[in-house]
Amino acid sequence: MFKNQKGITLVALVITIVVLIILATVSINFAIGGNLFGRAQQGSELYSNASKEESDHLTNIDNLLQQLSENALN
């Protein structure tokens, strides 16, 4: 009577849940213990510093161009 029924067995369901728990544990450990958040924060700081340096360089170039144009007018 039960041989014609199709479906998932309880053993397959338990194994699937255990595998998902292991994968979740590994991924959480990688995110926290693998210093993923620390690397993201470091990247953010590097970007901020590079942006500030670029802004400083552009300001210096603008000042130099203003001086050159004033000298050309005189």
C-alpha positions in Angstrom: 0.0 0.0 0.0 2.8 2.5 0.9 5.1 1.4 -1.9 3.2 3.5 -4.5 3.5 6.7 -2.6 6.1 9.2 -3.7 7.7 11.8 -1.5 10.7 12.7 0.6 11.8 10.4 3.4 12.4 11.6 6.9 16.0 10.6 6.6 16.6 12.7 3.5 14.9 15.6 5.2 17.1 15.3 8.3 20.2 15.0 6.2 19.3 18.1 4.2 18.6 20.1 7.4 22.0 19.1 8.9 23.8 20.1 5.7 22.1 23.5 5.7 23.0 24.0 9.3 26.7 23.2 8.6 26.7 25.5 5.6 25.2 28.3 7.7 27.7 27.8 10.4 30.7 27.9 8.0 29.4 31.0 6.3 28.8 32.9 9.5 32.2 31.9 10.8 33.8 33.1 7.6 31.9 36.4 7.8 32.8 37.1 11.4 36.0 35.1 12.1 37.3 35.4 8.5 37.6 39.2 9.1 35.2 40.0 6.3 33.8 43.0 8.1 37.3 44.2 9.0 38.3 44.1 5.4 35.2 46.0 4.4 35.9 48.7 7.0 39.6 48.9 5.8 38.4 49.3 2.2 36.1 52.1 3.2 38.9 53.9 5.0 41.2 53.4 2.0 38.6 54.9 -0.3 38.0 57.8 2.0 41.8 58.6 2.2 42.2 58.3 -1.6 39.2 60.6 -2.1 40.7 63.2 0.2 44.1 63.0 -1.5 42.4 63.4 -4.9 40.5 66.4 -3.7 43.8 67.9 -2.3 45.5 67.4 -5.7 42.6 68.9 -7.6 42.7 72.0 -5.2 46.5 72.3 -5.8 46.0 72.2 -9.6 43.2 74.7 -9.4 45.4 77.1 -7.4 48.3 76.6 -9.8 46.1 77.4 -12.8 44.7 80.5 -11.1 48.3 81.7 -10.4 49.3 81.0 -14.0 46.3 82.9 -15.4 46.9 85.9 -13.1 50.6 86.0 -14.2 49.6 85.8 -17.9 47.2 88.7 -17.4 49.9 90.9 -15.8 
